Every structure is written in C-alpha cells, then in structure tokens.
Amino acid sequence: MLLDGDEPVGFASLIFRRPAHWSDAADTTRLPQIVDLQVAEARRGQGLGSIFIRALEGIAASRDCKELYLAVDPLDN
C-alpha cells in the first residue's frame, strides 16, 4: 500500500509466485510481476505511481531479482 502519512493513496501487488487458482499458476516465467497497481484518482499526475514503482523495484532487487514485469489489462486499463 502506498501511504501519504496515514492516508492510503495507492496499492499494488508484487508477486513472486502466482496463486494456484490463477489460470497461469504453473508459469514461472516473467516473475516477479506487478499486478493491480492503482493510485487514487485525486492523486494522479503527481509522480506517486513512479515513486511506487521504484519502491517495488527496490523490493525485487533486495531479493536479487534482475528483472521486474508489469501486467497490464488491455481492455480495462
């Protein structure tokens, strides 16, 4: 969760293994992956998404990951 003080302004999931109920659960490629990234509409355009992604990159790097993937829904994005 992305916070501004105590106020939540965004969220994302960073996955290192796909949940068993996902249709591609056995696929171990393109991991780690950012899914469901969202910044509150009123806070968009302020660079918060970029700050959020850099923080997620740091988490992945701390686990010795050399790449990080982002899933984008082409229909509902």
Secondary structure, 3 states (H helix, E strand, C coil): CEEECCEEEEEEEEECCCCCCCCCCCCCCCCCEEEEEEECHHHCCCCHHHHHHHHHHHHHHHCCCCCCEECCCCCCC
